[in-house]
Amino acid sequence: MTNLKEVEIKDEWFKPKAKNLEKAEMVVRPSLSYWADAWRKLKKNKLAMLGMFFLIFLAIMAIFVPIFSPYLVTATDYPSQNKAPSMTHWFGTDEAGRDVFTRTWYGARISLFVGLMAALIDFFIGIIYGGISGYKGGKVDLIMMRIIEVLYGLPHLLVVILLMVVMGSSLTTIIVALTITGWVGMARIVRGQVLQLKNYEFVTASKSFGAKTSRIIRKNLLPNTMGPIIVQMTLTVPSAIFAEAFLSFLGLGISAPFASWGVMANDALPVILSGHWWRLFFPAFFISLTMFAFNVLGDGLQDALDPKLRG
C-alpha cells in the first residue's frame, strides 16, 4: 500500500507542473483582435457608455415620437398657447399652442441628421483628399496642403453665414455650408496617419506586387487609420449640431413652422422674461446634453482605440 507521505510528495511535485501548464495555456490562448480589445476597454469607461446609451435613446425618440405623438409638429392650437408643462403637454406649449415635447424630438431629428450628414461628408472628402496627399507626397502633397491652409485660414462661421444668405435657408444649404470647409480637419488627420504608415513593410509588399495607388490606400492604409478617423467623426457631429443650432438661432436655419433646437431657442428668447421658461429650457437642455454625450464618447473612443494603451 502507498503510504500517505508518498502521496503528499507526488502532489507537491505536480503543483509546479500545473502552474506552468496554466501559464502555457494563457500564452497560447488566442488574443483579442484590435476592435474586440477596443470594445472591451470602452465598456470599462462608464461615462463614455452612458453617453453612448443616451445617444441611442435620443435617436430612437427622435425617430418615433413625432410619428406616434397625438400632436403634429406644425399644428397650431391658439387656445392652448404658452401653457406650462402638464400631463397633457409634458414640455408645455409655445406661442402658437404647439406641443413643445413633440417639437423637441422633431428638433432632435433635424439636429442629428445635420450632424451625421456633415460628419459623413467630411469623412469621405477628408479620407480621399488626405489619403492621396499623404501617399503621393512631394509636389502633390505640397500643393494640396497649401490649398488646405488657405481653406483653414478662412473664418468658418463667416463662410457659412455668407453661403446661407446667398443660397437661402434650407436643410440642404445648412449641410453644404457646414461641410464646405469642415472636411479640412479630417483631411489633415488622415494625411498624418498615411505619412506614418506608407513606408511600412506591408505597403512596400503591396507595391512590389504591382497594386494600384487606390487599392493600397483602400485596403492597406485606411483600415489602419480608422481609430483616429472614428474619434474625429464623433467630435465633428456635436460641432455640426451646435453650428446648426447657432445658425437657426440667428434666423438662418430651417424655415418655420418646422422645428430645430436652434429655431425653438430663437422663438423662445423674446418671451423668456414673461415666465415661459420651458420654451427655452428644453431645447437648450438637449443641445447641452447631446454635445456632452458626444464629447465623452469621443474621449472614451480615443482611449479605447489608442494602440499604445492596448493590453
C-alpha angles and dihedrals in degrees: 000000000000112000123231092242092059091051090051091050092051091048091051090049091053096048097076089043091055091049091051090049091053090050091049091051090052090052096049095040108113111260123231119266120246094261094042090051091048091052090049091053093044091054089057091057101084096186093052091048090049089053091049093050091048091052091049089050090048092051093049093049092046091054101043109028096068089047098050100030115113088223123074119225093234099033114115127210109178096184087062097048121143095001117165121243111290141151089277096049108022094195096028127242136281133233091287095046092254117152109257093201092060092042092050092057092043087052088052088055092053094044095047092046092052092046095048095044091049090049093048094048091047088049096054097041093041097051093046095046097038093042094053093043094050096042098045096043122171119067093348091057091044094053094042093049092049088055089051091050091053091050091044090054093056114097101254097206093048091052091049094050092047091051091047091052093047099042099035131238115304139122092256092051091052092052093047091047093050095047101041090089100004094090093065094087092050092049092052092050093048091047092052092050093047092050089057096046104038094082095050120118096251091056092047089050091053090050092051090054089055099252115170122247093248091053093047091051093045100042106027111023108033097051088056093051098049094102097066090036093056091047090050090050092053088054094045094057097060090043090055092045091052092045091051091048091048093049091047089048088056090050095255096107132087117327124258140286087041117082139231126162091256093049091049091050091048092051092047098049098079092052099041091100090054090071097258091128096153093068092065099027100064100048091042091047094052093044090054094044094047093050090047091050093050093047096050089045090051091050090049092050091048091057094041095049096043105113090203090065095048116124 
